[in-house]
């Protein structure tokens, strides 16, 4: 039995097939189980049959311990080889699916993944939200600090986005300074609070830690979902992109969700500077060029809505700071401004994050 030229070779076929799972754990587990099973078979044969009889007992030859142990070693070698093969395949798949700069998933993987997830959500009748995220004033940032600093800033923003989502969600770079997030089993209304926390987290990330003074950026976000905003991946992304454009037109550094959420939740009820799809006529327009020193001399006005400290306390971050590039002068900040930086925002949410002089 243990000398059979069919039984032993079958192990190698099975071990090779485990490589098709592209999982090192499966390849390693199958190899260990194969060695354990073969050793158990050897032990059973040794205890059940008289192995000291010479001649005629088996057509496969005489049982010898050296032969059996060498076969166990061969199984171990095959297992090790399979693990290295699968590891190489995983690395290649990771490189092909990941953005080279930020390390998050790339556009090609996002497009394929979203189509499959939309189909899965439709079969299970479950919601699926997609958020489009754009870094505010990224061109001006590159012009001021250089493209190397811009690359570093994108890496820090991507890191902040990954820290703000669940393990089941997906963050991808859509192109340039745009990112996209897939939120499973979540409607656009349910995603608003999480995206607002994401916006706060990004605004607190020091994107150029090598500089003496903190350098921070903000993002604008538009969110749409299945089934309310479309049944196909193309329709959902198009609607999320339209709301992203609305967020930028309304003054940037905000989240724009579906208009249907406005009756249920008041503007700013989730966190400061939340836009629930209704763009006020008096919303400030952000200039497309860097403001002059005279235009940015006044200290920023701070939001008056609510101050949700729970997220920042749990995340271990300091209180919110309300500024874009260039940075506000914290030393000369008013008590209201200082309170916002400490984590308790008060004031008018329409004028939050207006630039001030350094």
C-alpha contacts under 8 A as a table, 3 or more apart, distances in Angstrom:
res1	aa1	res2	aa2	distance
1	X	4	X	5.24
1	X	7	X	7.60
2	X	7	X	7.31
2	X	8	X	7.38
2	X	41	X	7.38
2	X	42	X	6.77
2	X	45	X	7.89
2	X	68	X	7.69
3	X	8	X	7.72
3	X	60	X	5.61
3	X	61	X	7.11
3	X	63	X	7.20
4	X	7	X	5.49
4	X	8	X	6.56
4	X	60	X	6.18
5	X	8	X	6.00
5	X	9	X	6.38
5	X	60	X	7.99
6	X	9	X	5.47
6	X	10	X	6.26
7	X	10	X	5.40
7	X	11	X	7.20
8	X	11	X	5.61
8	X	12	X	7.52
9	X	12	X	5.43
9	X	13	X	6.81
10	X	13	X	5.16
10	X	14	X	6.31
11	X	14	X	5.18
11	X	15	X	6.13
11	X	34	X	6.88
11	X	75	X	7.80
12	X	15	X	5.05
12	X	16	X	6.05
12	X	75	X	7.50
12	X	78	X	7.33
13	X	16	X	5.22
13	X	17	X	6.27
14	X	17	X	5.13
14	X	18	X	6.62
15	X	18	X	5.33
15	X	19	X	7.33
15	X	27	X	6.98
15	X	30	X	6.59
15	X	31	X	6.42
15	X	78	X	7.49
15	X	79	X	7.02
15	X	82	X	7.50
16	X	19	X	5.66
16	X	20	X	7.81
16	X	82	X	6.97
17	X	20	X	5.66
17	X	21	X	7.91
18	X	21	X	5.67
18	X	22	X	7.72
18	X	26	X	6.54
18	X	27	X	5.41
18	X	30	X	7.32
19	X	22	X	5.52
19	X	23	X	7.15
19	X	27	X	6.23
19	X	82	X	6.42
19	X	83	X	7.96
19	X	85	X	7.51
19	X	86	X	5.90
21	X	26	X	7.28
22	X	86	X	5.43
22	X	87	X	7.86
22	X	89	X	6.87
22	X	90	X	6.52
23	X	26	X	5.41
23	X	27	X	6.49
23	X	86	X	6.34
23	X	87	X	7.74
23	X	90	X	7.68
24	X	27	X	5.08
24	X	28	X	6.01
24	X	83	X	5.37
24	X	86	X	5.81
24	X	87	X	6.32
25	X	28	X	5.18
25	X	29	X	5.86
26	X	29	X	5.13
26	X	30	X	5.96
27	X	30	X	5.35
27	X	31	X	6.24
27	X	79	X	6.78
27	X	82	X	6.25
27	X	83	X	5.80
27	X	86	X	7.69
28	X	31	X	5.20
28	X	32	X	6.23
28	X	79	X	6.19
28	X	80	X	7.48
28	X	82	X	7.79
28	X	83	X	6.21
29	X	32	X	5.24
29	X	33	X	6.15
30	X	33	X	5.16
30	X	34	X	6.10
30	X	79	X	7.92
31	X	34	X	5.07
31	X	35	X	6.36
31	X	75	X	6.92
31	X	76	X	6.81
31	X	78	X	7.65
31	X	79	X	4.87
32	X	35	X	5.24
32	X	36	X	6.20
32	X	76	X	7.60
32	X	79	X	7.60
33	X	36	X	5.06
33	X	37	X	5.99
34	X	37	X	5.17
34	X	38	X	6.12
34	X	75	X	7.38
35	X	38	X	5.15
35	X	39	X	6.10
35	X	72	X	5.91
35	X	75	X	6.32
35	X	76	X	7.07
36	X	39	X	5.16
36	X	40	X	6.12
37	X	40	X	5.04
37	X	41	X	6.15
38	X	41	X	5.00
38	X	42	X	6.24
38	X	72	X	7.20
39	X	42	X	5.07
39	X	43	X	6.22
39	X	72	X	7.37
40	X	43	X	5.08
40	X	44	X	6.16
41	X	44	X	5.13
41	X	45	X	6.17
42	X	45	X	5.17
42	X	46	X	6.10
42	X	68	X	7.41
43	X	46	X	5.11
43	X	47	X	6.24
44	X	47	X	5.25
44	X	48	X	5.98
45	X	48	X	5.14
45	X	49	X	5.86
46	X	49	X	5.95
46	X	50	X	7.46
46	X	51	X	6.78
47	X	50	X	7.96
50	X	53	X	6.29
51	X	62	X	7.78
51	X	63	X	6.41
53	X	57	X	7.22
54	X	57	X	7.29
54	X	62	X	7.20
55	X	58	X	7.82
55	X	62	X	7.36
56	X	59	X	7.14
57	X	61	X	7.75
57	X	62	X	7.53
58	X	61	X	5.57
58	X	62	X	6.92
63	X	67	X	7.82
64	X	67	X	5.50
64	X	68	X	6.63
65	X	68	X	5.16
65	X	69	X	6.14
66	X	69	X	5.32
66	X	70	X	6.15
67	X	70	X	5.21
67	X	71	X	6.41
68	X	71	X	5.12
68	X	72	X	6.52
69	X	72	X	5.03
69	X	73	X	6.34
70	X	73	X	5.00
70	X	74	X	6.25
71	X	74	X	4.93
71	X	75	X	6.29
72	X	75	X	5.08
72	X	76	X	6.34
73	X	76	X	5.00
73	X	77	X	6.25
74	X	77	X	5.02
74	X	78	X	6.17
75	X	78	X	5.07
75	X	79	X	6.16
76	X	79	X	5.05
76	X	80	X	6.23
77	X	80	X	5.14
77	X	81	X	6.16
78	X	81	X	5.11
78	X	82	X	6.14
79	X	82	X	5.11
79	X	83	X	6.27
80	X	83	X	5.19
80	X	84	X	6.44
81	X	84	X	5.27
81	X	85	X	6.21
82	X	85	X	5.02
82	X	86	X	6.11
83	X	86	X	5.22
83	X	87	X	6.05
84	X	87	X	5.00
84	X	88	X	6.20
85	X	88	X	5.22
85	X	89	X	6.33
86	X	89	X	4.99
86	X	90	X	6.07
87	X	90	X	5.05
87	X	91	X	6.21
88	X	91	X	5.13
88	X	92	X	6.30
89	X	92	X	5.15
89	X	93	X	6.16
90	X	93	X	5.07
90	X	94	X	6.02
91	X	94	X	5.03
91	X	95	X	6.16
92	X	95	X	5.11
92	X	96	X	6.17
93	X	96	X	5.10
93	X	97	X	6.12
94	X	97	X	5.19
94	X	98	X	5.82
95	X	98	X	5.36
95	X	99	X	7.78
95	X	100	X	7.60
97	X	105	X	5.67
97	X	106	X	5.77
97	X	108	X	7.18
97	X	109	X	5.50
98	X	103	X	5.63
98	X	104	X	5.51
98	X	105	X	4.23
98	X	106	X	5.05
98	X	109	X	7.89
99	X	102	X	5.79
99	X	103	X	5.11
99	X	104	X	5.56
99	X	105	X	5.53
99	X	106	X	4.69
99	X	172	X	7.92
99	X	173	X	6.86
100	X	103	X	5.83
101	X	151	X	7.25
101	X	155	X	6.90
102	X	154	X	6.69
102	X	155	X	4.72
102	X	158	X	6.20
102	X	159	X	7.91
102	X	173	X	7.87
103	X	155	X	7.89
104	X	158	X	7.08
104	X	171	X	6.24
104	X	172	X	5.29
104	X	173	X	6.52
105	X	109	X	6.40
105	X	110	X	6.79
105	X	170	X	7.98
105	X	171	X	6.52
105	X	172	X	4.39
105	X	173	X	6.31
106	X	109	X	5.60
106	X	110	X	6.26
106	X	172	X	5.46
106	X	173	X	5.33
106	X	174	X	6.74
107	X	110	X	4.99
107	X	111	X	6.16
107	X	172	X	6.69
107	X	173	X	6.13
107	X	174	X	5.13
107	X	175	X	7.10
108	X	111	X	5.34
108	X	112	X	6.52
109	X	112	X	5.34
109	X	113	X	5.91
110	X	113	X	5.06
110	X	114	X	5.84
110	X	172	X	6.42
111	X	114	X	5.36
111	X	115	X	6.41
112	X	115	X	5.40
112	X	116	X	6.53
113	X	116	X	5.29
113	X	117	X	6.11
114	X	117	X	5.01
114	X	118	X	5.95
114	X	182	X	7.73
114	X	233	X	6.31
115	X	118	X	5.25
115	X	119	X	6.31
115	X	232	X	7.56
115	X	233	X	5.66
116	X	119	X	5.17
116	X	120	X	6.16
117	X	120	X	4.89
117	X	121	X	5.99
118	X	121	X	5.07
118	X	122	X	6.12
118	X	128	X	7.09
118	X	226	X	7.55
118	X	231	X	7.57
118	X	232	X	6.83
118	X	233	X	6.42
119	X	122	X	5.09
119	X	123	X	6.31
120	X	123	X	5.21
120	X	124	X	6.27
121	X	124	X	5.13
121	X	125	X	5.63
121	X	126	X	4.82
121	X	127	X	6.31
121	X	128	X	6.69
121	X	185	X	7.97
122	X	125	X	4.91
122	X	126	X	6.47
122	X	231	X	7.89
123	X	126	X	7.89
126	X	185	X	5.82
127	X	184	X	7.12
127	X	185	X	4.93
127	X	186	X	5.43
127	X	187	X	5.56
127	X	225	X	6.78
127	X	226	X	5.41
127	X	227	X	6.41
128	X	182	X	7.36
128	X	183	X	6.05
128	X	184	X	5.10
128	X	185	X	5.30
128	X	186	X	5.32
128	X	187	X	6.09
128	X	225	X	5.40
128	X	226	X	5.17
128	X	227	X	7.67
129	X	182	X	5.96
129	X	183	X	5.02
129	X	184	X	6.57
129	X	185	X	7.57
129	X	186	X	5.64
129	X	187	X	5.49
129	X	188	X	5.62
129	X	191	X	7.21
129	X	223	X	6.88
129	X	224	X	5.69
129	X	225	X	4.03
129	X	226	X	6.35
130	X	180	X	7.06
130	X	181	X	5.74
130	X	182	X	4.75
130	X	183	X	6.20
130	X	188	X	7.86
130	X	223	X	5.66
130	X	224	X	5.53
130	X	225	X	5.93
130	X	236	X	7.00
130	X	237	X	6.80
130	X	240	X	6.73
131	X	180	X	5.58
131	X	181	X	5.11
131	X	182	X	6.61
131	X	183	X	7.94
131	X	221	X	6.54
131	X	222	X	5.56
131	X	223	X	4.18
131	X	224	X	6.52
131	X	240	X	6.08
132	X	178	X	7.22
132	X	179	X	6.12
132	X	180	X	4.66
132	X	181	X	6.71
132	X	221	X	5.62
132	X	222	X	5.25
132	X	223	X	6.28
132	X	237	X	7.69
132	X	240	X	5.83
132	X	241	X	5.99
132	X	244	X	6.29
133	X	178	X	5.56
133	X	179	X	4.97
133	X	180	X	5.80
133	X	181	X	7.90
133	X	219	X	6.46
133	X	220	X	5.74
133	X	221	X	4.55
133	X	222	X	6.67
133	X	244	X	7.02
134	X	177	X	5.98
134	X	178	X	4.48
134	X	179	X	6.38
134	X	219	X	5.49
134	X	220	X	5.35
134	X	221	X	6.55
134	X	244	X	7.55
135	X	138	X	5.95
135	X	177	X	5.66
135	X	178	X	6.51
135	X	217	X	7.25
135	X	218	X	6.15
135	X	219	X	4.47
135	X	220	X	6.56
136	X	217	X	6.97
136	X	218	X	5.64
136	X	219	X	5.22
136	X	220	X	6.60
136	X	252	X	6.80
136	X	253	X	7.12
137	X	140	X	5.37
137	X	141	X	6.28
137	X	288	X	7.79
138	X	141	X	4.85
138	X	142	X	6.23
138	X	150	X	7.56
138	X	177	X	7.01
139	X	142	X	5.13
139	X	143	X	6.20
140	X	143	X	4.96
140	X	144	X	6.16
140	X	289	X	7.05
140	X	290	X	6.63
141	X	144	X	5.20
141	X	145	X	5.97
141	X	146	X	7.44
141	X	150	X	6.85
141	X	325	X	7.76
142	X	145	X	5.35
142	X	146	X	4.65
142	X	147	X	5.19
142	X	149	X	7.10
142	X	150	X	5.45
143	X	146	X	5.72
143	X	147	X	7.68
145	X	148	X	7.91
145	X	149	X	5.86
145	X	150	X	7.26
146	X	149	X	5.48
146	X	150	X	6.37
147	X	150	X	4.71
147	X	151	X	6.18
148	X	151	X	5.19
148	X	152	X	6.42
149	X	152	X	5.02
149	X	153	X	6.07
149	X	208	X	7.06
150	X	153	X	4.97
150	X	154	X	6.24
151	X	154	X	5.18
151	X	155	X	6.38
152	X	155	X	5.10
152	X	156	X	6.38
152	X	207	X	6.86
152	X	208	X	7.07
153	X	156	X	5.12
153	X	157	X	6.15
153	X	207	X	4.68
153	X	208	X	6.53
154	X	157	X	5.04
154	X	158	X	6.07
154	X	177	X	7.04
154	X	207	X	7.88
155	X	158	X	5.16
155	X	159	X	6.22
156	X	159	X	5.03
156	X	160	X	6.26
156	X	205	X	7.10
156	X	206	X	7.72
156	X	207	X	5.49
157	X	160	X	5.08
157	X	161	X	6.25
157	X	202	X	6.09
157	X	205	X	7.31
157	X	207	X	7.18
158	X	161	X	5.10
158	X	162	X	6.27
158	X	179	X	8.00
159	X	162	X	5.18
159	X	163	X	6.33
160	X	163	X	5.15
160	X	164	X	6.36
160	X	198	X	7.66
160	X	201	X	6.45
160	X	202	X	5.66
160	X	205	X	7.04
161	X	164	X	5.16
161	X	165	X	6.66
161	X	171	X	7.19
161	X	198	X	6.42
161	X	201	X	7.88
161	X	202	X	7.05
162	X	165	X	5.64
162	X	171	X	6.48
164	X	194	X	7.83
164	X	197	X	7.42
164	X	198	X	5.50
164	X	201	X	7.35
165	X	169	X	6.13
165	X	170	X	7.70
165	X	194	X	7.95
165	X	198	X	7.92
166	X	169	X	5.30
167	X	170	X	7.76
168	X	183	X	7.81
168	X	184	X	6.97
169	X	181	X	7.17
169	X	182	X	5.63
169	X	183	X	5.10
169	X	184	X	6.11
170	X	181	X	5.55
170	X	182	X	5.14
170	X	183	X	7.02
171	X	179	X	7.20
171	X	180	X	5.90
171	X	181	X	4.61
171	X	182	X	6.69
172	X	179	X	5.73
172	X	180	X	5.34
172	X	181	X	6.42
173	X	176	X	7.73
173	X	177	X	7.86
173	X	178	X	6.21
173	X	179	X	4.35
173	X	180	X	6.18
174	X	177	X	7.93
174	X	178	X	5.36
174	X	179	X	4.90
174	X	180	X	5.97
175	X	178	X	5.35
175	X	179	X	6.99
183	X	186	X	5.88
183	X	191	X	7.53
186	X	190	X	5.96
186	X	191	X	6.27
186	X	225	X	7.88
187	X	190	X	5.17
187	X	191	X	6.16
187	X	224	X	7.85
187	X	225	X	5.72
187	X	226	X	7.38
188	X	191	X	5.01
188	X	192	X	6.43
188	X	223	X	5.99
188	X	224	X	5.40
188	X	225	X	5.37
188	X	257	X	6.40
188	X	258	X	6.87
189	X	192	X	5.46
189	X	257	X	6.87
189	X	258	X	7.25
189	X	261	X	6.10
190	X	193	X	6.75
190	X	194	X	7.72
191	X	194	X	5.31
191	X	195	X	5.99
191	X	223	X	7.82
192	X	195	X	5.15
192	X	196	X	6.04
192	X	223	X	7.90
192	X	255	X	7.18
192	X	257	X	6.80
192	X	270	X	7.75
192	X	274	X	7.88
193	X	196	X	5.00
193	X	197	X	6.26
193	X	270	X	5.79
193	X	271	X	7.23
194	X	197	X	5.12
194	X	198	X	6.22
195	X	198	X	4.75
195	X	199	X	6.13
195	X	221	X	7.65
195	X	255	X	7.10
196	X	199	X	4.97
196	X	200	X	6.31
196	X	254	X	7.68
196	X	255	X	6.51
196	X	270	X	7.79
196	X	271	X	6.70
196	X	274	X	6.83
197	X	200	X	5.06
197	X	201	X	6.11
197	X	271	X	7.96
197	X	311	X	7.31
198	X	201	X	5.02
198	X	202	X	6.23
199	X	202	X	5.29
199	X	203	X	6.28
199	X	218	X	7.05
199	X	219	X	6.28
199	X	220	X	7.73
199	X	221	X	7.99
199	X	253	X	7.54
199	X	254	X	7.45
199	X	255	X	7.92
200	X	203	X	5.12
200	X	204	X	6.45
200	X	320	X	7.32
201	X	204	X	5.31
201	X	205	X	6.55
202	X	205	X	5.22
202	X	217	X	7.00
202	X	218	X	6.36
202	X	219	X	7.31
203	X	216	X	5.97
203	X	217	X	5.47
203	X	218	X	4.97
203	X	219	X	7.59
203	X	321	X	7.64
204	X	216	X	6.53
204	X	217	X	7.97
204	X	320	X	6.73
204	X	321	X	6.79
205	X	216	X	6.03
205	X	217	X	7.58
206	X	209	X	5.67
206	X	214	X	5.53
206	X	215	X	5.28
206	X	216	X	5.15
207	X	214	X	7.79
207	X	215	X	5.82
207	X	216	X	5.73
207	X	217	X	7.28
208	X	211	X	5.91
208	X	214	X	7.01
208	X	215	X	5.73
208	X	216	X	7.78
209	X	212	X	7.73
209	X	214	X	6.76
209	X	215	X	7.53
211	X	214	X	6.76
211	X	215	X	7.64
214	X	327	X	7.77
215	X	325	X	6.88
215	X	326	X	7.93
215	X	327	X	6.95
216	X	323	X	7.65
216	X	324	X	6.15
216	X	325	X	6.59
216	X	327	X	7.77
217	X	324	X	5.72
217	X	325	X	6.77
218	X	253	X	5.59
218	X	324	X	6.69
219	X	252	X	7.11
219	X	253	X	5.12
219	X	254	X	7.16
220	X	244	X	6.46
220	X	247	X	5.96
220	X	248	X	6.26
220	X	252	X	5.29
220	X	253	X	4.72
220	X	254	X	5.14
220	X	255	X	6.13
221	X	243	X	7.58
221	X	244	X	5.23
221	X	247	X	6.59
221	X	253	X	7.76
221	X	254	X	6.29
221	X	255	X	4.69
221	X	256	X	6.26
222	X	240	X	5.04
222	X	241	X	6.31
222	X	242	X	7.31
222	X	243	X	4.49
222	X	244	X	3.89
222	X	245	X	7.55
222	X	246	X	7.79
222	X	247	X	6.72
222	X	255	X	5.88
222	X	256	X	4.93
222	X	257	X	6.13
223	X	239	X	7.68
223	X	240	X	4.68
223	X	241	X	7.83
223	X	243	X	6.64
223	X	244	X	7.41
223	X	255	X	7.75
223	X	256	X	6.56
223	X	257	X	5.34
223	X	258	X	7.46
224	X	228	X	7.97
224	X	229	X	6.02
224	X	236	X	5.94
224	X	237	X	7.36
224	X	239	X	6.02
224	X	240	X	4.79
224	X	243	X	7.98
224	X	257	X	6.80
224	X	258	X	6.86
225	X	228	X	6.05
225	X	229	X	5.52
225	X	230	X	7.12
225	X	236	X	6.11
226	X	229	X	5.77
226	X	230	X	5.57
226	X	231	X	5.84
226	X	232	X	7.92
226	X	236	X	6.74
227	X	230	X	5.45
227	X	231	X	5.53
228	X	231	X	7.92
229	X	235	X	7.17
229	X	236	X	5.92
229	X	239	X	6.74
230	X	233	X	7.67
230	X	235	X	5.15
230	X	236	X	5.28
231	X	235	X	6.88
231	X	236	X	7.23
232	X	235	X	5.36
232	X	236	X	6.39
233	X	236	X	5.27
233	X	237	X	6.19
234	X	237	X	5.36
234	X	238	X	6.08
235	X	238	X	5.10
235	X	239	X	6.21
236	X	239	X	5.26
236	X	240	X	6.20
237	X	240	X	5.06
237	X	241	X	6.02
238	X	241	X	5.07
238	X	242	X	6.20
239	X	242	X	5.01
239	X	243	X	6.35
240	X	243	X	5.18
240	X	244	X	6.17
241	X	244	X	4.90
241	X	245	X	6.28
242	X	245	X	5.14
242	X	246	X	6.34
243	X	246	X	4.78
243	X	247	X	6.15
243	X	256	X	5.78
243	X	257	X	6.88
243	X	277	X	7.63
244	X	247	X	5.03
244	X	248	X	6.39
244	X	255	X	7.88
244	X	256	X	6.77
245	X	248	X	5.12
245	X	249	X	6.14
246	X	249	X	5.00
246	X	250	X	6.02
246	X	256	X	7.12
246	X	279	X	7.60
247	X	250	X	5.11
247	X	251	X	6.61
247	X	252	X	5.44
247	X	253	X	7.52
247	X	254	X	6.06
247	X	255	X	6.38
247	X	256	X	5.62
247	X	275	X	7.83
248	X	251	X	5.47
248	X	252	X	4.20
248	X	253	X	7.54
248	X	254	X	7.98
249	X	252	X	6.73
249	X	285	X	6.65
249	X	286	X	7.89
250	X	279	X	6.28
250	X	280	X	7.72
250	X	283	X	5.46
250	X	284	X	6.45
250	X	285	X	6.42
251	X	254	X	7.69
251	X	283	X	6.54
251	X	284	X	5.39
251	X	285	X	5.14
251	X	286	X	5.42
252	X	286	X	7.32
253	X	273	X	7.76
253	X	353	X	7.65
254	X	273	X	5.71
254	X	274	X	5.85
254	X	275	X	6.45
255	X	273	X	7.52
255	X	274	X	5.44
255	X	275	X	5.43
255	X	276	X	7.38
256	X	274	X	7.11
256	X	275	X	4.86
256	X	276	X	5.38
256	X	277	X	5.11
257	X	261	X	7.34
257	X	275	X	6.77
257	X	276	X	4.84
257	X	277	X	4.89
258	X	261	X	5.85
258	X	262	X	7.77
258	X	276	X	6.23
258	X	277	X	5.04
259	X	262	X	5.58
259	X	276	X	6.12
259	X	277	X	4.35
259	X	278	X	6.12
260	X	263	X	6.73
260	X	264	X	7.94
260	X	277	X	7.81
261	X	264	X	5.53
261	X	265	X	6.24
261	X	276	X	6.11
261	X	277	X	7.53
262	X	265	X	5.38
262	X	266	X	6.26
262	X	267	X	7.17
262	X	276	X	5.42
262	X	277	X	6.87
262	X	278	X	7.13
263	X	266	X	7.00
265	X	269	X	6.35
265	X	276	X	7.89
266	X	269	X	5.34
267	X	270	X	7.93
267	X	274	X	6.31
267	X	275	X	6.15
267	X	276	X	6.41
268	X	271	X	5.40
268	X	272	X	5.29
268	X	273	X	5.78
268	X	274	X	4.93
268	X	275	X	7.01
268	X	305	X	5.89
268	X	306	X	7.32
268	X	349	X	7.93
269	X	272	X	7.62
269	X	274	X	7.61
269	X	305	X	7.11
269	X	306	X	7.10
270	X	274	X	6.83
270	X	306	X	7.78
271	X	274	X	6.15
271	X	305	X	7.22
271	X	306	X	5.89
271	X	307	X	6.66
271	X	308	X	6.43
272	X	303	X	6.18
272	X	304	X	7.62
272	X	305	X	5.79
272	X	306	X	6.07
272	X	307	X	7.07
272	X	345	X	7.70
272	X	349	X	6.20
273	X	303	X	7.30
273	X	349	X	5.33
273	X	350	X	6.95
273	X	352	X	7.49
275	X	278	X	6.62
275	X	279	X	7.29
279	X	283	X	7.01
280	X	283	X	5.31
283	X	350	X	6.88
284	X	350	X	7.22
284	X	351	X	7.54
287	X	290	X	7.25
287	X	291	X	7.30
291	X	295	X	5.97
291	X	296	X	6.41
291	X	355	X	7.88
292	X	295	X	5.20
292	X	296	X	6.41
293	X	296	X	5.30
293	X	297	X	5.99
293	X	357	X	6.29
294	X	297	X	5.37
295	X	298	X	7.60
296	X	299	X	7.69
296	X	354	X	7.89
296	X	355	X	5.63
296	X	356	X	4.55
296	X	357	X	5.64
297	X	356	X	5.47
297	X	357	X	5.22
298	X	356	X	6.19
298	X	357	X	7.70
299	X	328	X	7.25
299	X	329	X	7.87
299	X	333	X	6.88
299	X	334	X	7.88
299	X	337	X	8.00
299	X	355	X	7.95
299	X	356	X	5.67
299	X	357	X	7.99
300	X	322	X	7.61
300	X	323	X	7.66
300	X	328	X	7.86
300	X	337	X	7.42
300	X	351	X	7.02
300	X	352	X	6.62
300	X	353	X	6.60
300	X	354	X	5.41
300	X	355	X	6.80
300	X	356	X	6.48
301	X	337	X	7.36
301	X	347	X	6.22
301	X	348	X	6.30
301	X	349	X	7.87
301	X	351	X	5.54
301	X	352	X	5.82
301	X	353	X	7.83
301	X	354	X	7.46
302	X	322	X	7.25
302	X	336	X	7.12
302	X	337	X	6.31
302	X	340	X	6.80
302	X	345	X	6.25
302	X	346	X	5.46
302	X	347	X	4.24
302	X	348	X	5.47
302	X	349	X	6.31
302	X	351	X	6.76
302	X	352	X	5.28
302	X	353	X	7.81
303	X	306	X	7.86
303	X	345	X	5.64
303	X	346	X	4.74
303	X	347	X	3.90
303	X	348	X	4.03
303	X	349	X	3.67
303	X	350	X	7.11
303	X	351	X	7.26
303	X	352	X	5.89
304	X	345	X	6.40
304	X	346	X	3.83
304	X	347	X	3.55
304	X	348	X	4.85
304	X	349	X	6.02
305	X	345	X	7.59
305	X	346	X	6.56
305	X	347	X	7.25
305	X	348	X	7.44
305	X	349	X	6.88
306	X	344	X	7.91
306	X	345	X	6.78
306	X	346	X	7.26
307	X	343	X	7.09
307	X	344	X	5.09
307	X	345	X	5.40
307	X	346	X	7.61
308	X	311	X	6.69
308	X	312	X	7.90
308	X	344	X	7.78
309	X	312	X	5.42
309	X	313	X	6.09
309	X	319	X	7.71
309	X	343	X	6.57
309	X	344	X	7.33
310	X	313	X	5.28
310	X	314	X	6.14
311	X	314	X	5.37
311	X	315	X	6.02
312	X	315	X	5.00
312	X	316	X	5.84
312	X	317	X	5.10
312	X	318	X	6.70
312	X	319	X	6.81
313	X	316	X	5.12
313	X	317	X	6.39
313	X	318	X	7.70
314	X	317	X	7.90
318	X	342	X	6.87
318	X	343	X	6.93
319	X	340	X	7.15
319	X	341	X	5.47
319	X	342	X	4.28
319	X	343	X	3.32
319	X	344	X	7.12
320	X	340	X	6.03
320	X	341	X	4.83
320	X	342	X	6.23
320	X	343	X	4.77
320	X	344	X	7.48
320	X	345	X	7.57
321	X	340	X	6.27
321	X	341	X	4.15
321	X	342	X	7.39
321	X	343	X	7.56
322	X	337	X	7.97
322	X	340	X	6.98
322	X	341	X	6.60
322	X	352	X	6.33
322	X	353	X	4.78
322	X	354	X	7.76
323	X	326	X	7.70
323	X	327	X	5.92
323	X	328	X	5.92
323	X	352	X	7.64
323	X	353	X	4.32
323	X	354	X	6.21
323	X	355	X	5.94
323	X	356	X	7.44
324	X	327	X	5.87
324	X	328	X	7.74
324	X	353	X	5.84
324	X	354	X	6.83
324	X	355	X	5.65
325	X	355	X	6.53
326	X	355	X	6.12
326	X	356	X	6.60
326	X	357	X	6.58
326	X	358	X	6.30
327	X	355	X	6.86
327	X	356	X	6.35
327	X	357	X	6.66
327	X	358	X	5.37
328	X	355	X	6.64
328	X	356	X	4.68
328	X	357	X	5.69
328	X	358	X	5.42
329	X	332	X	5.71
329	X	333	X	6.34
329	X	356	X	6.95
329	X	357	X	6.34
329	X	358	X	5.20
330	X	333	X	4.94
330	X	338	X	7.14
333	X	336	X	7.78
333	X	337	X	5.50
333	X	338	X	5.85
334	X	337	X	5.06
334	X	338	X	6.08
335	X	338	X	4.96
335	X	339	X	6.00
336	X	339	X	5.13
336	X	340	X	6.45
336	X	345	X	7.85
336	X	346	X	6.66
336	X	347	X	7.57
337	X	340	X	5.13
337	X	341	X	6.39
337	X	345	X	7.91
338	X	341	X	5.05
338	X	342	X	6.16
339	X	342	X	4.98
339	X	343	X	6.39
339	X	344	X	5.44
339	X	345	X	6.39
339	X	346	X	7.61
340	X	343	X	5.17
340	X	344	X	4.77
340	X	345	X	4.04
340	X	346	X	6.50
341	X	344	X	7.27
341	X	345	X	7.53
348	X	351	X	6.07
348	X	352	X	7.02
349	X	352	X	5.29
351	X	354	X	6.03
